[in-house]
Amino acid sequence: DVKVTQSSRYLVKRTGEKVFLECVQDMDHENMFWYRQDPGLGLRLIYFSYDVKMKEKGDIPEGYSVSREKKERFSLILESASTNQTSMYLCASNPRQGPETQYFGPGTRLLVL
Amino acid sequence: AQSVTQPDIHITVSEGASLELRCNYSYGATPYLFWYVQSPGQGLQLLLKYFSGDTLVQGIKGFEAEFKRSQSSFNLRKPSVHWSDAAEYFCAVEGYGGSQGNLIFGKGTKLSVKP
């Protein structure tokens, strides 16, 4: 059974803190994605990665960075958290050769105070 | 640019009634289309997908969707809704060119089910 896990379900941080959100998939997928989800806005792509050490900006990369040092792990970094980054963050993965279903993790709900 | 429109933000249906959730897409070539469902506080689960072939696609939990190229639509249907279907539903299309593998999502339709 396919599995995408995220390190935390809920996270509370203070403004200015550096925040790491971790995502791990066990399906040997090449592609991994980070989205944020806000009410009324749907899912918006932050960054994605096609391979180890590769990254591409999505629609809303400002204020975020990513790291992919191993194929199975894709980290989202908030360099200096701000209150407008309070959101639900979803990770997904799929194989490189498309079209293919994206498999999602359970999400991390981040609150920045 | 590709886009997905879900015209209904919130729909309420009675348990046992039929359901249709609308999805329209903007895309220049043959689209790859998806419907996902999200229960409260959870990630997204794939309901069904259309890549090619038969335009009526069957999915999990008794859902189906019909691809209509002439109307640029991919509406989701269920003949009889159960209370457990209350959730948010997202339609998505796969990007092309440099965005291959990415999904463009609609803003979602929240489904409430009345007893």
Boltz contact constraints between the chains, C-beta under 6 A:
constraints:
  - contact:
      token1: [A, 31]
      token2: [B, 101]
      max_distance: 6.0
  - contact:
      token1: [A, 42]
      token2: [B, 105]
      max_distance: 6.0
  - contact:
      token1: [A, 42]
      token2: [B, 106]
      max_distance: 6.0
  - contact:
      token1: [A, 42]
      token2: [B, 107]
      max_distance: 6.0
  - contact:
      token1: [A, 42]
      token2: [B, 108]
      max_distance: 6.0
  - contact:
      token1: [A, 43]
      token2: [B, 105]
      max_distance: 6.0
  - contact:
      token1: [A, 98]
      token2: [B, 100]
      max_distance: 6.0
  - contact:
      token1: [A, 98]
      token2: [B, 101]
      max_distance: 6.0
  - contact:
      token1: [A, 99]
      token2: [B, 32]
      max_distance: 6.0
  - contact:
      token1: [A, 99]
      token2: [B, 51]
      max_distance: 6.0
  - contact:
      token1: [A, 99]
      token2: [B, 94]
      max_distance: 6.0
  - contact:
      token1: [A, 101]
      token2: [B, 46]
      max_distance: 6.0
  - contact:
      token1: [A, 102]
      token2: [B, 103]
      max_distance: 6.0
  - contact:
      token1: [A, 104]
      token2: [B, 43]
      max_distance: 6.0
  - contact:
      token1: [A, 104]
      token2: [B, 44]
      max_distance: 6.0
  - contact:
      token1: [A, 105]
      token2: [B, 43]
      max_distance: 6.0
  - contact:
      token1: [A, 106]
      token2: [B, 42]
      max_distance: 6.0
  - contact:
      token1: [A, 106]
      token2: [B, 43]
      max_distance: 6.0
  - contact:
      token1: [A, 107]
      token2: [B, 43]
      max_distance: 6.0
